């Protein structure tokens, strides 16, 4: 990481010294420093941050409820009101300590408060580390439509400390791994292979922690390299949406249905990648062997999470299709997909007929 943009991404415990230096060099008054947390990170992660930088105990804490349901404009208003109460100004700085919801909403809040104040991301989930906090996208949901309101606005620093992952249940780790597998599928076959090897020995007590940390580092490098080439998503960056057109629609569908159990983002994306790999096989040249390999790995990733809930989607596929029509990648009222040519190579701006989208979702019943 040798350019200015990459130097903003700091790793492991050394990053806290650099954060301290950054605050000192920029003359950030502790009374003008805010830490955004949710219920979970307030309890489990804030003490870890304080153990590294004790002086941050004097900063002002803004707490919101945890969960995707909080990622909305109402929560933003709540945070803005807190900033007003605490007399925040244009020289204030927000530290976002949490998963993707916190870094997305915290970045968006910072991007428009006083027409823009500084912020720092410290992601505490795997999904946040390898995906949500990277790339300068901020945003909130509009009802059930994912990330419909947002901005491109970059953090001053991004701190990656895998120690926070020890506070997470295994299902959250698996959810984040789906995005890591995606990075291999769209850009680096060797990384895909290394992720497969690691996943199969995950439950081995002798697993190599340095290897895991290196995989996280490599995953971040892959996404950051793509973002650097196409920061505003005019072309290449669209490949990062592989699995997300159908995956986000499924996630929104279950979020919007109060009678259904919510679908974790990573699991929705894994399902989306299986579906979109099927479409890739049908119309974009992906080999049947590559498709079967992807399906095999991602199906294992989903187990034992209840995939049965999507086996009865046939009567609701029209609803899912309507959600897809709100996708930000769409052009001229056409749904745009990113599809694989082979493992490690991805196309973008691919139009897919409705019949094939439906067929791909119905394939899930055969898993």
Secondary structure by P-SEA (a helix, b strand, c coil): cccccccccccccaaaaaaaaaaaaaccccccbbbbbccccccccaaaaaaaccccccbbbbbbbbccccccaaaaaaaaaaaaaacccccbbbbbcccaaaaaaaaaaaacccccccccccccccccccccccccccccccccccccccccccccbbbbbccccccccaaaaaaaaaaaaaaaacccaaaaaaaaaaaaacccccccaaaaaaaaaaaaaaaaaaaaacccccccccccccccaaaaaaaaaaaaccccccccaaaaaaaaaaaaaaaaaacccccaaaaaaaaaaaaaaaccccccccccccccaaaaaaaaaacccccccbbbbbcccccccccccccccaaaaaaaaaccccc
